[in-house]
């Protein structure tokens, strides 16, 4: 998808799915720019809106953060580490039809089963959550990918290099769409 003459690729998924590793590697391999719109204070603010159930702000702020990344670049390949799918995972389904989000960029969901997700997250120093929390988001991301026809990459079934080969093929296909 072109935005501000940029080719936009979105790599999304739940925590521990491999999206950061793969989006950085893909950007490097294809000469793109790695973009992480929800890092730091911006991500904290997005979650605060979600925790307050201020869904209008979740949608508006998430969209604004993504749009700012488009505007910072011109005629580049942007590889997003989280995009619309992350914001939609924080919104009730009634918000999924908001026209400001459409059309979506080419999107791949990095997906890992519960066992692999928990194993990867155990190695981090971040706050840990109950298994039910992870199950909810794993199921929700798959639902989003299926409903909006996103590519699904099973990162629990392939090593990083194999995933990267699959992502490069997906990228080449995205150029023709």
C-alpha angles and dihedrals in degrees: 000000000000120000118170086348089303123127104229124205120180122206110188142164147116124307112288095023095118097250096131094048092046099042091051091048093046092050090051094047096049098037093251134140119255110228127190108181098177102049125123121349093356092060092046090052091049091053091047090057089049093049089051088050088237093150095168088061093044090056097040096044094044091050092047093052091052093044091052089057090053090051094049091063136047128195094357137124106248118197109195122208094208125356138158094341092061091052092045089052087064096048134077112251091253088072094054092084095059105132094217088078097055137137098031121219119244102290135195121192112213104212131187128176121247096264094054093040093054092044091053093045093050088067092059130083094222126116111286125227136201118273090248089062091056093044090054093053095041089055093043094052091051090049090052093047092050096043094050097034098244122165113259119213115191101216090180091064100048135043121242095268093050090048090050091052089052092048092050089053089049090050092053090050089049090058091064096048 
